Amino acid sequence: MRRCHNCGTEWVSEKKVPGPKEYCETCSAYLHCCLNCRHRTPGRHNECAVPNTDWVGDRAGPNFCEHFEFTDASDAQLPEDDAEVSTAFRALFGDIETPRDEKPMSFEDLFDGD
């Protein structure tokens, strides 16, 4: 299901991708933008999985990228609430909380000349 990155309204069209200046009927956000592209990968150069793409200054603005593919919102597996995020974090890293009354080790304790 193809949805607007800003408001989540479903984009229904016979076309495979929206035009560069096409916008959401609900919130007026541009649809042919990096934030709606399946290649968007924060942390990579230009935040794009496709190497050597042109630099895009405004990720929410319209662009003419020929690699644009509308992301499928059903593919996104985002947690529903903070409890799910917390559970996933603990499953990944374990329980990293330390008791508040426990005094941290001093520098000398760490590097004692034993």
N, C-alpha and C positions, 0 to 999 in steps of 0.2 A: 504494500500500500504506500503510495507516494504522498507525503504530507509536507506542509509548509514548516520550515525550521523554526519559525517565530511563534505561530499560534496552533499548529497541529492540524489545520484544516486539510482535508484530503484534496489532492489535485486530480481532477478527473478530466481526461482529454484523450482524443484518439492519437495524438502525437506521442512519440517516445520520450521526448524531452521538451521542456518549455522553451520558448524563444528567449533571446537575451534580455529583452525588456518586459517580459511577461511577469506579472505580479499576482499575489494572492488576493482573491476577491474579498476576503475577510479583513485582513490586517494591512494590506498594501505592501507587504515585504516582497522583494524580488525572489523569483523562484529559480532562475538560472544563475545561481550563485554558489560559491564554495561551500557554504553551510548546508546546502542541500545535496552536495555531490558525494557519491559513494567512495571516491578516491581521497576525500579529505582525511588526512592523517596528522593530527597535531603532533608536533615534535620533529617532523621531517622538514626538509628544506621546502619552503613555500607552503608548508602544511599539506602537501600533496604526495600521494603514493606514486604518481606518474613522474618519472625523472625528466628534468629539463623543461618543465612547463613554464610559461611566462609568469612573471611576478604579479601577484594580485594584492593591491594595497588594502582594499576594502572587501573582506570576505563575505559580507552581507549584501554587497552591491552587485549590480549586474556585471557579467563578463561575457566574453566571446570565446571561452575555452572550448576547443574541439573535443577534448577528452571528457567533458561533462557527462555524467550518468546519474540520473536521479537515484538517491539512496532509497532503499526499501525500508520503511519504518518498522515493518514486521520483523526484519532481521536484527534490529537493535534489541538487546536483552538488558535493559536498564533496570536497576533495582527500584522497587516501588516506594520504599521509605527508608528512613535512617536506620531502622533496626536491621534491615536486610544488608545495608552497607556495612554496619558494624559486625554482623555475623560473618560476612564475606571477608572482612579485614582480619578478624580473629582466626578464621580458618586458614588464611594465607600466612599470617605472621605469628600466630599463637597469642597467648595472653601476655602482653608485654608490660602490663601495669605493675609497678612496684609499690610496696606498702609505703604510705606517707611517713610513718614513724621511723623508717629505716634510714640511717645516716649514710650518705654516699661516701665512697672510699676517698681518702685523701691521695694526693699525688705520691706522697712518701709510701703509703700502703701499697700502691700499685707497683712501684719500682723499688721495693725493698731489696737490699743487696744480699739476699739469701744465696 
